[in-house]
Amino acid sequence: MITSSMPMPKIKMRNKDCFSRLNSLISTTFFLIISGTQVSSAYASEKLCAIYPHLKDSYWLSVNYGMVDEAKKLGLELKVLESGGYPNIEKQQQQLIECKDWGASAIILGTVSPNSYQGDLREMVGDIPIFATVNHLESSRENSISIKGHVGADWYWMGYKTGKFLAKRHPKGSGEVKIAWLPGPRYRGGTKPVANGFLDAIKDTDVSIVLSLWADNDKELQRNLVQNVMEHEDIDYIVGSAVAIEAAISELRNSGKQEQIKLLSVYLSHGVYRGIRRNKVLFAPSDKMVLQGRKSVQQAAYYLADSNEFESDYQPTIEALTPNSYPRKVIDESLSPPEFRPIYNVTLSD
């Protein structure tokens, strides 16, 4: 044993409770680590099955990102299916059965049509709870037993805000402007409420729809519609789905009509966002797709856990984006990272 004859220096404590504070900090940190583990493990046995109408555009890609990221945070197993397009009702019905056979604890459904399921949900999924995401799902008395929640904006207001932007630019008496209207599939998705909102907003203005064209939100189908519009010499605006507007950006550039025809989208995508930043797209509303994906996973998880945090209905605030205003927070809640690609399975090991 080595000893020293040198006197030990006296240490003067500036705060008598220094050690008690340190002890408190360690205890709090330990509690947070343990409680975080408990939050994740609370959902470890739960399996969510999500069905999207398609993954053809970055709208649903962004929903996918939100769901996948939130499932990983909560420690949930997630299986993702996509129906390939709005006409595919029978395929989506089979996917509901596939979710049941997989052993889903809950199903998050982005329906291909609001009235696709009238009384037959329980026949396909039994007692598995259904949570509607993004697209409105009409529920009959029989279906109301199965449908436990909904996440999504009212797309009437997506159309209305887009129309209101035009109405302010072209009030009654300011001179007629002509619109080509390309909202997407005629009877599927959010097309009907978007159209109703848009038409209500442009009443009693000098905005006239002179051409309406419909097709599924497929890039080539929408490009064909845009090329059809280009054959008309008197179009002032193309207003439509993000897929149509993305196609229109390149078609206008190729035809040299960028100054003649202006573009507005009824919802946001990565391509539309780039167009807004470059002043090629004048307006798009966002219903925060990434946030909706997160909220849909939370909604199902909280329901299964019988949590006080469960809300049966969540509607995101719709934000208007223009070349002069595209807040970073709104973009982060709306669009997946540029490098993100669809993920169809989240396992407990991820």
C-alpha positions in Angstrom: 0.0 0.0 0.0 1.5 3.3 -1.1 0.8 6.3 1.1 1.8 9.9 0.9 2.6 12.4 3.6 1.3 15.2 1.4 -1.9 16.7 2.8 -5.0 16.1 0.8 -6.5 19.3 -0.8 -9.8 20.4 0.6 -12.6 20.4 -2.0 -15.2 23.1 -1.4 -18.6 22.2 -2.7 -20.2 25.2 -4.4 -23.6 23.4 -4.4 -24.5 21.1 -1.5 -27.0 19.2 -3.7 -24.6 18.5 -6.6 -24.6 14.8 -5.9 -28.3 14.6 -5.4 -28.9 16.3 -8.7 -26.5 13.9 -10.5 -28.3 11.0 -8.9 -31.7 12.4 -10.0 -30.4 12.8 -13.6 -29.1 9.2 -13.7 -32.5 8.0 -12.3 -34.4 10.0 -14.9 -32.3 8.8 -17.8 -32.7 5.2 -16.6 -36.4 5.7 -16.4 -36.7 7.1 -19.9 -34.7 4.2 -21.3 -36.8 1.7 -19.5 -40.1 3.4 -20.3 -39.1 3.7 -24.0 -38.5 0.0 -24.0 -41.9 -0.5 -22.5 -43.6 1.6 -25.1 -42.2 -0.4 -27.9 -42.7 -3.8 -26.2 -46.4 -2.9 -25.6 -47.0 -3.3 -29.3 -44.5 -6.1 -30.0 -47.2 -8.7 -30.5 -49.3 -6.5 -32.8 -49.4 -6.9 -36.6 -50.7 -4.1 -38.8 -51.6 -4.7 -42.4 -51.9 -1.6 -44.6 -53.5 -1.5 -48.1 -53.0 1.4 -50.5 -55.0 2.0 -53.7 -51.6 2.3 -55.5 -48.0 3.4 -55.2 -47.9 5.1 -58.6 -47.1 8.6 -57.3 -45.2 10.1 -54.5 -48.4 11.0 -52.5 -48.8 7.4 -51.4 -45.1 6.9 -51.3 -45.0 9.6 -48.6 -47.8 8.0 -46.7 -45.8 4.7 -46.9 -42.8 6.5 -45.4 -44.8 7.9 -42.5 -46.3 4.5 -41.7 -43.0 2.6 -42.0 -41.1 5.1 -39.9 -43.8 5.2 -37.2 -44.1 1.4 -37.1 -40.3 1.1 -36.5 -40.5 3.7 -33.7 -43.4 1.9 -31.9 -41.9 -1.6 -32.5 -44.8 -2.8 -34.6 -44.9 -5.4 -37.4 -46.2 -3.9 -40.6 -47.2 -5.5 -43.9 -48.0 -3.2 -46.9 -50.1 -4.2 -50.0 -51.0 -1.9 -52.9 -54.0 -2.5 -55.2 -52.5 -1.3 -58.4 -55.0 1.5 -59.2 -58.5 2.8 -58.4 -60.3 0.4 -60.8 -59.1 -2.6 -58.9 -61.9 -3.2 -56.4 -61.8 -7.0 -56.5 -58.1 -7.1 -56.1 -58.4 -4.9 -53.0 -61.1 -7.1 -51.6 -58.8 -10.1 -52.0 -56.0 -8.2 -50.2 -58.3 -7.7 -47.2 -58.6 -11.5 -47.0 -54.9 -11.8 -47.4 -54.4 -9.5 -44.4 -56.7 -11.7 -42.3 -54.9 -14.9 -43.4 -51.6 -13.2 -42.4 -52.9 -12.8 -38.9 -53.3 -9.0 -38.9 -54.3 -7.4 -35.5 -55.7 -4.4 -37.4 -56.0 -3.3 -41.0 -55.3 0.2 -42.3 -57.3 0.7 -45.5 -56.8 3.3 -48.2 -59.9 2.4 -50.2 -60.0 2.4 -54.0 -63.6 3.7 -53.8 -65.6 5.2 -50.9 -68.6 2.9 -51.4 -66.7 -0.3 -52.3 -67.7 -2.0 -49.1 -71.3 -2.0 -48.2 -72.0 -4.6 -45.5 -69.4 -7.2 -46.6 -66.4 -6.1 -44.6 -67.0 -8.5 -41.7 -67.4 -11.4 -44.2 -63.8 -10.6 -45.4 -62.0 -9.7 -42.2 -64.1 -11.1 -39.4 -63.5 -9.2 -36.1 -60.3 -7.4 -37.2 -60.7 -3.7 -36.7 -60.4 -1.5 -39.8 -58.9 2.0 -39.9 -59.6 4.2 -43.0 -56.7 6.2 -44.2 -56.6 9.2 -46.5 -59.6 8.2 -48.7 -63.1 8.5 -47.3 -64.7 5.1 -46.6 -68.5 5.1 -46.4 -69.8 2.8 -43.7 -73.2 1.0 -43.7 -74.7 0.0 -40.4 -73.0 -3.4 -40.7 -69.6 -1.9 -41.6 -69.7 0.6 -38.7 -68.9 -2.3 -36.4 -65.6 -3.0 -38.2 -64.5 0.6 -38.9 -62.9 2.0 -35.7 -61.2 5.1 -37.0 -60.3 7.5 -39.8 -57.3 9.6 -40.7 -57.6 12.1 -43.6 -58.5 15.5 -44.8 -61.7 16.4 -46.5 -60.7 16.7 -50.1 -63.5 19.1 -50.7 -61.2 21.7 -49.1 -58.2 20.7 -51.2 -60.3 21.5 -54.3 -61.8 24.6 -52.7 -58.4 26.1 -51.7 -57.1 25.5 -55.3 -60.2 27.2 -56.8 -60.0 30.1 -54.3 -56.5 30.8 -55.4 -57.7 31.2 -59.0 -60.8 33.1 -57.9 -58.7 35.8 -56.2 -56.6 36.2 -59.4 -59.6 36.4 -61.7 -62.7 37.9 -60.1 -65.8 38.6 -61.9 -65.3 41.3 -64.6 -61.5 40.9 -64.8 -61.6 39.0 -68.1 -62.2 35.3 -68.8 -59.5 32.7 -68.3 -59.9 29.2 -69.6 -59.1 26.1 -67.6 -58.2 22.5 -68.6 -59.4 20.3 -65.7 -57.4 17.0 -65.2 -58.3 15.8 -61.7 -57.6 12.1 -62.1 -60.0 9.1 -62.2 -63.6 10.1 -62.8 -65.2 8.1 -60.0 -62.4 7.1 -57.6 -60.2 8.4 -54.9 -60.8 12.0 -53.8 -61.8 13.2 -57.3 -65.5 13.9 -56.6 -65.0 16.0 -53.4 -62.0 17.9 -55.0 -64.2 18.7 -58.0 -67.1 19.9 -55.8 -64.8 22.2 -53.8 -63.1 23.6 -56.9 -66.4 24.3 -58.7 -67.8 26.0 -55.6 -64.7 28.2 -55.3 -64.8 29.5 -58.9 -68.5 30.3 -58.9 -69.2 34.0 -59.9 -65.6 34.5 -61.2 -64.1 34.8 -64.7 -62.7 31.3 -64.4 -64.2 28.9 -67.0 -63.5 25.2 -67.4 -63.5 24.6 -71.1 -62.0 21.1 -71.2 -62.3 18.2 -68.7 -60.3 15.0 -69.1 -60.2 12.0 -66.8 -57.9 9.0 -66.4 -56.3 6.9 -63.6 -53.3 8.5 -61.9 -50.8 6.7 -64.2 -47.9 8.7 -65.6 -48.4 7.7 -69.2 -52.2 8.1 -69.1 -51.9 11.6 -67.6 -49.2 12.5 -70.1 -51.6 11.6 -73.0 -54.2 13.9 -71.5 -51.7 16.8 -71.2 -50.7 16.3 -74.8 -54.4 16.5 -75.7 -54.6 19.8 -73.9 -51.7 21.1 -75.9 -53.7 20.8 -79.1 -56.0 23.6 -77.8 -54.6 27.1 -78.4 -56.7 29.0 -75.9 -55.9 27.3 -72.6 -54.6 29.6 -69.8 -54.3 27.1 -67.0 -54.0 23.4 -66.4 -55.4 22.4 -63.0 -55.3 18.8 -62.0 -53.7 15.9 -60.1 -50.1 16.0 -59.2 -49.4 13.2 -61.8 -51.0 15.4 -64.5 -49.1 18.5 -63.4 -45.8 16.7 -63.2 -46.4 15.5 -66.8 -47.4 19.1 -67.8 -44.2 20.6 -66.5 -42.1 18.6 -69.0 -44.7 18.9 -71.8 -44.9 22.7 -71.5 -41.1 22.9 -71.6 -40.9 20.7 -74.7 -43.6 22.7 -76.5 -42.3 26.1 -75.5 -45.6 27.1 -73.8 -44.3 27.7 -70.3 -45.3 31.3 -70.4 -48.7 30.7 -72.0 -50.1 28.0 -69.7 -49.9 28.2 -65.9 -50.1 25.1 -63.7 -52.0 24.4 -60.4 -52.1 21.0 -58.6 -54.9 19.9 -56.3 -52.4 18.1 -54.1 -48.7 17.9 -53.4 -46.0 15.6 -54.7 -42.2 15.7 -55.0 -42.4 16.8 -58.6 -45.0 19.5 -57.8 -42.9 20.7 -54.9 -39.9 21.1 -57.2 -42.2 23.0 -59.6 -43.3 25.3 -56.9 -39.7 26.1 -55.9 -38.8 26.8 -59.5 -41.9 29.0 -60.1 -43.3 26.4 -62.6 -46.3 25.6 -60.5 -48.3 28.4 -58.9 -50.2 26.6 -56.2 -50.7 23.3 -54.5 -52.4 22.4 -51.2 -50.9 19.8 -48.9 -52.8 17.5 -46.5 -49.5 16.3 -45.0 -49.1 12.7 -46.2 -46.2 11.7 -44.0 -48.1 12.9 -41.0 -51.2 11.0 -42.1 -49.1 7.8 -42.4 -47.8 8.3 -38.9 -51.2 9.1 -37.4 -52.7 6.0 -39.0 -50.2 3.7 -37.4 -50.6 5.5 -34.1 -54.4 5.3 -34.3 -54.4 1.5 -34.8 -51.7 1.0 -32.2 -53.4 3.1 -29.6 -56.7 1.3 -30.2 -55.2 -2.1 -29.9 -53.5 -1.0 -26.6 -56.7 0.5 -25.3 -54.7 3.7 -24.8 -56.2 7.0 -23.7 -54.3 8.6 -26.6 -56.6 6.9 -29.1 -58.6 9.3 -31.3 -61.2 7.9 -33.7 -60.9 10.8 -36.2 -57.9 12.8 -37.2 -57.9 15.5 -39.8 -54.7 17.3 -40.7 -54.6 21.0 -41.4 -54.5 21.7 -45.1 -51.7 24.1 -46.0 -51.5 26.2 -49.1 -48.1 26.2 -50.9 -46.9 28.8 -53.5 -43.5 29.9 -54.9 -43.5 32.5 -52.1 -44.4 30.2 -49.3 -43.4 26.6 -48.7 -42.4 26.2 -45.0 -39.9 23.5 -44.2 -42.1 22.0 -41.4 -45.0 21.5 -43.8 -42.7 19.8 -46.4 -41.3 17.5 -43.8 -44.8 16.5 -42.7 -45.8 16.0 -46.4 -43.0 14.4 -48.4 -40.8 11.4 -48.0 -37.0 11.9 -48.2 -35.9 12.0 -51.9 -34.0 8.7 -51.6 -36.9 6.8 -50.0 -38.3 3.8 -51.9 -41.4 1.8 -51.0 -41.1 -0.6 -48.1 -43.6 -3.4 -47.9 -42.6 -5.1 -44.6 -41.4 -4.0 -41.2 -40.4 -6.8 -38.9 -39.5 -6.6 -35.2 -35.9 -7.0 -36.1 -35.8 -3.8 -38.2 
